Amino acid sequence: MSLDLTKVASQVGSMVARLKAGGEERRKRLHHALDVLSNKATDLDSLNRKIASSKTTWLVAGLVDGLSQHYQAPPLPLEFTVIATDGSHIDVDRHRSTRCYLINIGTVILRYGAQPNALLDSFPSLYFGDEDLVIAPDGAKGREQPIEGVLLGIKRSVDECHRLAELAAESPPDSSTLALLDGSLILWGLAGQVYPEFVIEALLHKGFLSSLEQIRKLNTDKRLALASYISFPRSTDVVNALRVAICPHEVPDCDRYCPTNKARDCDTVAGVQDRELFANILGQGERSALFTSQSSIVQKHYGVHQVYFFYLRVDDEIARVEIPRWVATDEDLLNLTHGLVLDQCRRGQGYPVALSEAHEQAVVTGADRETFWQLVESLLVDEHLPSPSSAKSQSKRTRWV
C-alpha cells in the first residue's frame, strides 16, 4: 500500500501554519544579524581574536578579508577549460547473493574559445575482492572496517577527486582550467564518526588529499584552480561569527556561561543561515569576502589544502564555493574560480553546467540497480555457483497474496 496522503494533509497544514507564524520572528533575527555585521565590519582584529579564543558548541567561520565585503566578477579569459566529476554508487546489499559494490564516476571536459569542444564519459568500477571490501591497518588482523554505508559514500568522494586529478593532468600547458567537484571539500563523514586512524589515513591522506596535492602541483606550467560547489547551502558559519561578536563575555565559553535552557544574547540571530545573510549583501554575480572553515578535521589534517569558502550570488540563489588555501591565496586563481564558476552557472540555468553533465553521466537509477543485481545473479547461475539471497529479498521481488 502506498502513502495515504489524506492522513498526512492535516499534519502538513499544521506545519505550514507554524512556519507562517514564525516568519516575523525570523525576519527580526535576520535584520539584527545584518545590523551586527555592519557594526562589526570595521573592528575585525578584535573580532578575530575573540573568535580564536572562543569555546562554542557550533562551527564559527574564520575571517580573512572582512565580513560585508563583496566583489564583482572578473573578466573571463579568452580560452579556458572546465573539468568536473560526479559519482553514484550501488552499495553492498547483505540480502543479495554476493558481497560487492559499484562506483560510477561521470566525467566532463568542456573547452571554450576558438576551438570549443566537449568530452563526456563515465567510468564504472566494480569492487568485490576481500581487499576491496574493507579498510585494514598494515600488518594487523581483525580490525577491518567494512566499506559500506557512510564509508562507501566517502570512498566515492575519494574516487571522484582521483578521477578529477587525472583529468587535470591531461589539460594542455599554458591553459586556464577550473576543476570542479560537487558538494563540500570537507569529508564530513570522517569528522562525524569515530574511525580508527588507519581509516583516516587511507581515505583522507592517501586518498582525497593526495589527489588535491597532485592538482596543486600542476600549477607549475598552467593556471589550474580547484573548487567545490554547494547549491542552496544550509551552513551558518558566518552567522555564528556574529553570535561570537554579540556574546558579552570577552572569551565566549558556551559550557561555562550558558547552561542549558538559559537565554543567551546570541540567540537574537540564532536560526539565521548564511545564505539569507548574503542574499541581502551580494549583487548579481558578486562574491562575498573569504572565510576559513574551522572544522576540526580540516584544522588537524588538511594543511596546505585548508578549506576557504565564499558565497556567490547566482540569480536568486546564494551558493557556497569552497576552495583550498593555495587557490584562496593566489589572486589569479581566486579570480579564475569566481569568474568561471559564475559563467558555468549562467550557462547551466543557475547551476554549473559541467557538474550537471557529470551527474548525468554518473547517475545510477533504481532500475539500473535492479538490472545490475539480475546480471550478477544470472552469471552466477551460468557458472553453476550458488546464488542464495535472503527471504526478505525474495519476498520483495515476488508477488504474493
N, C-alpha and C positions, 0 to 999 in steps of 0.2 A: 504494500500500500504506500502511495506517495504522500508527501506532506499535505495535511489538511489546512489550507491557508485560512479558511473561515475561522478556525480555532486560534489562529495567530493574529488575525486582523486587529482585535481589540488591544492586544499587547503592543502591537506596532503603533496604534493610535496613542496609547499611553506614553510610549517612548517619544513620539513626535511632540506631544503636548509638553513633556518635561524639558525637551530641548528648546522649545519655544520660550518657555518660562525662564530658562537660564540664559537666554540670548542677551538680555540687557546687562546682566552681571558680567558676562564675557566681554562685552564691549567696553565696560568700565575698566576692566583689568587690562585690556589691550591699550586703551588710551593712557592709562597710568604707566604701562611699560614704555610707551613711546615718549612720555614726559621724562621718565628716568633716563632713557637712552640719550635724549638730547641734553639733559642736565649733566650727565657724566662724561659726555664725549670729550670735554676739554681737560679732564683730570684722569687721564689714562694710566699714568705712572702709579698713582696711589691705588687705583682700582686693580691694576696688575699685581701689585704687592699684596693686596687684600685677597685676591683670588689664589695666589700662590700659597698663602698661609691658611686658607680656609679648609675646614673639615666638614664637607657636606655629604648628604645622602643621595645627591644627584650629580650628574655629569656637567661640569662647567667648562665652557669654551675658554681657551687661552686667547688673549688679544695680541694681534700682530701690528696692524696699522690703523686701529681705531674701531669704532662701533658703528657710527652712522655714515661713514664714507661710502660713496658709490662711484663707479667708474663706467664710462661709456665703452662700447665695444670698439676694439681697434680695427683698422682695415685688414682685409684678407690678403694673403699672398696670392700672386698670380697663378702659381702652380702649387697644389697641395694634395695630400693623400690622407684619407681617414680609414683606419682599420678597426675592426671590432670583433669580439667573440661573445657568444652566449651559449648556455648549455641547458640540457634537460637530462633526466635520468630515469631508469627503471630500477627500483630498489630491490634488495633481497626480499623474497617472499617465502616465509617459513612454511607456508601451506603448499608450496609447489614442490615439484619433483627433485629439483636440484638447486643448490645454492650458487647464485651468480648475480651480478648486477651489470647494467649497461649505462654508459655515459655518452651522450651525443653532443658534440660541440659544433655549433654553427659558426662559420667564419665569413667575413665580408671585407673586401678591399675595394674602396671607392677612390678613383683618381679623378681630379678636377684640373682643368686648364686647357691647353691647346690640344691635348690628345686624351680626352676623358675615357675612362674605362671602368668596368665593374666586374669583380670576380666573387662569386658566391659559392660556398661549398659546405658540406657537413662531414664530420669525422666520428662515426660511432665506434666505440671501443667496448668490447665485452670482457669482463673480469670474472674469472672463475677458479683460478688456481689457489691453493692454500695461502701462498704468499700475497695474493691479491685481495683476499677476503678479510685479512686482519692487518693491523699495525703491531709489530712486535719489537721489543728492545733487542739490541745486538747481544747475542750470547746468553739470552735469558729465555726460559720456557715458562709457560703458564700465565704470562701477564699480557697476553694479546688483547687488543681492543678490536672488536669486530667492526668492519666498515659497513655501516648501515645507518639509516635514520639521519640524525644530525651530522654524524661524521661523514656520511656519504655526500651530503649537501656541501660540506666543507671541501671534500676531495674534488667535487665538481668545480668549485671555485678555483681550486689549485690548477686543475686541468685547463680551465678557461684561460687563466693567466699564462700558463705554459704555452698554449697554442698562440696566444697574443704575442708572446716574446718571439716565437718562431716567425710569425708574420712580420714583426718589426724588423727582424734581422734581414728579411728579404727586400725591405724598402730601399729604393735607389739612393746612392750617396748624394750629398748636397741637396736633399729634399726636405720639405717641411711636412711632417707627419704627426697626426694625432692618433694615439692608441686608446680605445675606449672599452671600458667594462661597464656592465650593468650592476647597479647596487653599490654597496659600500666596499672600500678598500680594507676595512677593518673586519677581520674574521671573528665576528661576534660570537659565533658558536663555540669557539675556543675560550672566549672570555667568560661566557656564562656558565660553563661546565667545569668541573674539576677533573681534568685529564692528567694522566702521568706526563712527565716532562718529555718522554720519548715520543709521545703523540704530537706534542707541540713542535718538537724538533723536526719530525718527519713532514708534517703538513705545512708548518709556517716557515721554519728556517730553510729546510732543504727543498721546500715546495714553493709556496707563494712568494716569499721574499727573495728567493733565489731567482725567480723569473723577473721580478721587479728590478733586481740588480743587473740582469742581462740587458734589460731595456735601457736602464740608466747609462750603461757603458757604451751603448750605441751612439751616444751624442758626440762622440769624438769626430765623426765625419758627416753628421746630418743633424737637423733640428727635429728632435723626436720628443714630444710631450706625451704624458700618460695621465688619464683621468678616469674617474668613475662617475656615473650619472645616476642620481636618485630622484625619481619623479614623485611629486606630492609627498615630501618628507614630513615625518612626524617628530623630528628632533626638537629639543628645547635647550640645547647647549648655550646659545647666546642669551636667551631669556633667563637661564639660570645664572649667567654672569650678572644680569641686572638684579637678581634676587640677592646675590652677594653684595652688590652695591647698596641695596636697601637695608641690609642687616645692620642693626645699631651697634653690634659688637665689633671691636677693632679686629679681632680674629674670629671669624664665624666658625662655630662649632655646634652642629645640629644636636649631637648627642648630649652635649653639656648644657646648652642653654635652652633647647627646645624639646622638652619631654612630649611624649605622645598626648594628643588632644589639647595641647596648649596653642592658643592663637599666636601666629608669628607675623611680624611686619612684612616679610617677603611673600606672604600669601596673597597680597594685593595684586601680584602679577602671576601667581601660580595658575597653571592650566592654559596659558597663552603659548602657542607654538611659534617657532622661529619664522615659519613661512608667513604667518599672519603679521608678524612684526615688519618683515621686509616687503610685504605687499604694499605697505604704506610709505616705504622709503625709496624703492627702486623704480626707475622709469623703464620703459620698454628696452630690452636688450642690455640693461645695465647689470653689473655685478656688484656685490657688496664688498666690504673690507674682507681681509683674510683672517681666518681664525684657525686655531690648532685644536685637535682632539686631545683631551687629557685622559682618554681611556687607559686603564691600567695595562692592558695588553699592548697598546701602542707604546706607552712610556717604557715598558720593560723590554720589548723585543724589536721594535721597528727601526731604531737607529736613524740612518740617513733617509729612510723611507717614512719617517714620521708623517702622520696624516694631517694635512692642512685642508681647509674647505672654505668655499664661498657660496653665496646664494645668487641665483641668476633669474632674472625676470624674463619669461617667455610667454608672451600674450597674457593670459590671465593666471598663469601658474608661476609659482616660485619653486625652482628646482634647487637641489643641493648638489654641488660638484666637488668631489674630493680629489686631491692631488697629493703626491709625495713631496717631501721637503725640497728635493732637488728641482722640481718644477716650480714650486712656490717662490723659491729664492732666485730664480732666473727670470728676469723681466720679459725676455723674449719668449721663453716657453710659457710663462703665465699668460701673456697676451695672445699667443698662438692658441692656447687652450680656450680662453674666453671667446675669441673670435670664431674658432671652428666649431665649438660646441653650440654656440648660438646659431651659426649657419646651418648646422645639421638639424637643429630643432625647427628652423624655418622651412627647410626642405622636407621635413617629416611631419608636418601638421602639428607642431608643438612638442615632438619627441624625436631624439636623434635618429635619422633615417638609417644610419649604419647599424645601430643597436636593434632597431625594428626588423631589419632584414636578417640580422644574425639570429634573432629569436625565431623568425620564420624557418630558417634552416635547421634550427636545433630542436624545435618543439616535438615532443613525443605525446601523441594523443592517447586517450583511453583505449581506442580501437587498436592503435599501434602496440600498446602493452599486451593486449589480449592476443593479438596476432603473433607477437614475439614468443609468448609462452606456448602457444599452439605449435610454433615451429620447433621450439626446444623439445617439447614432449613427443612430437611426431618423429623427430630424428632419433630420439632415444628408443622409440619403438622399432624404427627401421634397423637399428643396430642391436636389437634384442637385449637392450639394457632395461633394468627396472625403472619405472617412472611413477612411483607412488606419490599421491597427494593426499592432503587431509580431507576428512569427511566434510569439514566446513567448506573447503574449496569446491568439492564436488557438488555440495548442496546448492551453492550459489550459481553454479553453471548448469544445473539441471532443473527443468520444470517439473513440478510435482504438486499434488493437491493434498 
